[in-house]
Amino acid sequence: MDFSELNTKAGFLGGTLFSIALNISLDAILFTVVMASIGASVSYLVAKLLNYIFSFFKK
């Protein structure tokens, strides 16, 4: 791999990430964190509930 090609790729990736980081607001990040935690909690509770239901009918 040519060194100039590596510099071009690094510059492209760095510029893209930097422009994305500047356009994302703190509200959007907080909303995403809250929704992800709610989704993970609901997923965990549903898995536990289904495990309990299946073990109840297995007896």
Residue frames as a rotation matrix with the C-alpha (Angstrom) as fourth column:
MET 1
0.586 0.810 0.000 0.00
0.810 -0.586 0.000 0.00
0.000 0.000 -1.000 0.00
ASP 2
-0.202 -0.624 0.754 1.32
0.602 -0.687 -0.407 3.36
0.773 0.372 0.515 -0.99
PHE 3
-0.650 -0.135 -0.748 1.86
0.737 -0.351 -0.577 5.90
-0.185 -0.927 0.328 1.80
SER 4
-0.941 0.324 -0.093 -0.08
-0.337 -0.914 0.225 8.60
-0.012 0.243 0.970 -0.04
GLU 5
-0.317 0.855 -0.410 -3.03
-0.093 0.402 0.911 6.22
0.944 0.327 -0.048 -0.42
LEU 6
-0.248 0.156 -0.956 -2.96
0.895 0.415 -0.164 5.62
0.371 -0.896 -0.243 3.35
ASN 7
-0.891 -0.111 -0.440 -2.92
0.295 -0.879 -0.375 9.38
-0.345 -0.464 0.816 3.98
THR 8
-0.749 0.660 -0.060 -5.87
-0.449 -0.438 0.779 9.83
0.488 0.610 0.625 1.64
LYS 9
-0.114 0.714 -0.690 -7.89
0.356 0.678 0.643 7.13
0.928 -0.172 -0.332 3.39
ALA 10
-0.418 -0.102 -0.902 -7.04
0.908 -0.044 -0.416 8.49
0.003 -0.994 0.111 6.83
GLY 11
-0.981 0.043 -0.189 -7.94
-0.040 -0.999 -0.019 12.03
-0.190 -0.012 0.982 5.78
PHE 12
-0.508 0.844 -0.170 -11.23
-0.316 0.000 0.949 10.91
0.801 0.536 0.266 4.28
LEU 13
-0.037 0.481 -0.876 -12.15
0.669 0.664 0.336 8.87
0.743 -0.573 -0.346 7.35
GLY 14
-0.625 -0.279 -0.729 -11.08
0.757 -0.444 -0.480 11.60
-0.190 -0.852 0.489 9.77
GLY 15
-0.962 0.274 -0.016 -12.96
-0.265 -0.913 0.309 14.28
0.070 0.302 0.951 7.89
THR 16
-0.288 0.897 -0.336 -16.11
-0.066 0.331 0.941 12.18
0.955 0.293 -0.036 7.69
LEU 17
-0.072 0.229 -0.971 -16.07
0.885 0.463 0.044 11.31
0.459 -0.856 -0.236 11.38
PHE 18
-0.821 -0.296 -0.488 -15.32
0.505 -0.774 -0.381 14.90
-0.265 -0.560 0.785 12.38
SER 19
-0.825 0.560 0.072 -18.16
-0.407 -0.679 0.611 16.29
0.391 0.475 0.788 10.28
ILE 20
-0.048 0.813 -0.580 -20.58
0.264 0.571 0.778 13.71
0.963 -0.116 -0.241 11.68
ALA 21
-0.316 -0.143 -0.938 -19.48
0.936 0.117 -0.333 14.48
0.158 -0.983 0.097 15.25
LEU 22
-0.976 -0.087 -0.199 -20.12
0.124 -0.975 -0.182 18.19
-0.178 -0.202 0.963 14.75
ASN 23
-0.623 0.780 -0.066 -23.62
-0.485 -0.319 0.814 17.61
0.614 0.539 0.577 13.35
ILE 24
-0.086 0.581 -0.809 -24.89
0.554 0.703 0.446 15.36
0.828 -0.410 -0.382 16.13
SER 25
0.021 0.172 0.985 -26.49
-0.568 -0.808 0.153 17.25
0.822 -0.563 0.080 19.00
LEU 26
-0.897 -0.340 0.283 -26.27
-0.403 0.364 -0.840 16.34
0.182 -0.867 -0.464 22.66
ASP 27
-0.112 0.944 0.311 -30.04
-0.867 0.060 -0.495 15.85
-0.486 -0.325 0.811 22.71
ALA 28
0.508 0.278 -0.815 -29.79
-0.744 0.618 -0.253 13.22
0.434 0.736 0.521 19.99
ILE 29
-0.465 -0.759 -0.456 -27.05
-0.319 0.625 -0.713 11.38
0.826 -0.186 -0.533 21.87
LEU 30
-0.823 0.203 0.531 -29.01
-0.526 0.082 -0.846 11.42
-0.215 -0.976 0.039 25.13
PHE 31
0.243 0.960 -0.142 -32.18
-0.933 0.191 -0.306 10.29
-0.266 0.207 0.941 23.36
THR 32
0.257 -0.229 -0.939 -30.27
-0.571 0.748 -0.339 7.40
0.780 0.623 0.062 21.79
VAL 33
-0.801 -0.598 -0.027 -28.77
-0.297 0.437 -0.849 6.35
0.519 -0.672 -0.528 25.14
VAL 34
-0.515 0.690 0.509 -32.17
-0.711 -0.012 -0.703 6.44
-0.479 -0.724 0.497 26.85
MET 35
0.469 0.746 -0.472 -33.90
-0.883 0.383 -0.272 4.51
-0.022 0.545 0.838 24.07
ALA 36
-0.074 -0.577 -0.813 -31.12
-0.457 0.744 -0.486 1.91
0.886 0.336 -0.319 23.96
SER 37
-0.926 -0.259 0.274 -31.33
-0.350 0.317 -0.882 1.35
0.142 -0.912 -0.385 27.72
ILE 38
-0.092 0.962 0.258 -35.13
-0.833 0.068 -0.549 1.02
-0.546 -0.265 0.795 27.55
GLY 39
0.465 0.248 -0.850 -34.82
-0.794 0.542 -0.277 -1.42
0.392 0.803 0.449 24.67
ALA 40
-0.488 -0.724 -0.487 -32.21
-0.350 0.673 -0.651 -3.51
0.800 -0.147 -0.582 26.46
SER 41
-0.811 0.234 0.536 -34.29
-0.526 0.109 -0.843 -3.59
-0.256 -0.966 0.034 29.65
VAL 42
0.251 0.964 -0.093 -37.46
-0.889 0.191 -0.416 -4.63
-0.383 0.187 0.904 27.82
SER 43
0.242 -0.243 -0.939 -35.56
-0.653 0.675 -0.343 -7.29
0.718 0.696 0.005 25.90
TYR 44
-0.808 -0.588 -0.034 -34.11
-0.337 0.509 -0.792 -8.70
0.483 -0.628 -0.610 29.12
LEU 45
-0.553 0.664 0.503 -37.49
-0.638 0.050 -0.768 -8.75
-0.536 -0.746 0.396 30.87
VAL 46
0.448 0.724 -0.525 -39.23
-0.893 0.335 -0.300 -10.41
-0.041 0.603 0.797 27.92
ALA 47
-0.133 -0.580 -0.804 -36.51
-0.495 0.742 -0.453 -13.07
0.859 0.338 -0.386 27.75
LYS 48
-0.940 -0.196 0.281 -36.88
-0.334 0.343 -0.878 -13.78
0.076 -0.919 -0.388 31.47
LEU 49
-0.162 0.968 0.190 -40.69
-0.807 -0.019 -0.590 -13.88
-0.567 -0.249 0.785 31.18
LEU 50
0.447 0.301 -0.843 -40.56
-0.811 0.533 -0.240 -16.29
0.377 0.791 0.482 28.24
ASN 51
-0.561 -0.710 -0.426 -38.04
-0.374 0.676 -0.635 -18.46
0.739 -0.197 -0.645 30.08
TYR 52
-0.803 0.337 0.491 -40.39
-0.472 0.142 -0.870 -18.61
-0.363 -0.931 0.045 33.07
ILE 53
0.223 0.950 -0.217 -43.42
-0.898 0.113 -0.426 -19.41
-0.380 0.290 0.878 30.88
PHE 54
0.231 -0.181 -0.956 -41.61
-0.670 0.683 -0.291 -22.18
0.706 0.708 0.037 29.01
SER 55
-0.824 -0.550 -0.140 -40.27
-0.263 0.589 -0.764 -23.71
0.502 -0.592 -0.630 32.22
PHE 56
-0.499 0.732 0.464 -43.78
-0.709 -0.037 -0.705 -23.54
-0.499 -0.680 0.537 33.74
PHE 57
0.521 0.759 -0.391 -45.32
-0.841 0.376 -0.390 -25.49
-0.148 0.532 0.834 30.85
LYS 58
-0.137 -0.676 -0.724 -42.39
-0.664 0.605 -0.440 -27.92
0.735 0.420 -0.532 30.69
LYS 59
-0.749 -0.192 0.635 -43.19
-0.654 0.370 -0.660 -29.33
-0.108 -0.909 -0.402 34.14
